[in-house]
Amino acid sequence: MTSYATAAVLSTLAEGEGGGNHESLNPYLTGGGALFVLLLLLFITTRFNRDR
């Protein structure tokens, strides 16, 4: 399979039937959740890195 065919298949799968926009996913809630998880991981990493 060529890279063009692979890209076409992945693009079709990503679109889905509804055009790719899910009305149940709030972008602010999703972004806020991702930000919270990243900040939590940063906090955990800096707490356990005691060698500096």
Buried (B, 14 or more C-beta within 10 A) or exposed (E): EEEEEEEEEEEEEEEEEEEEEEEEEEEEEEEEEEEEEEEEEEEEEEEEEEEE
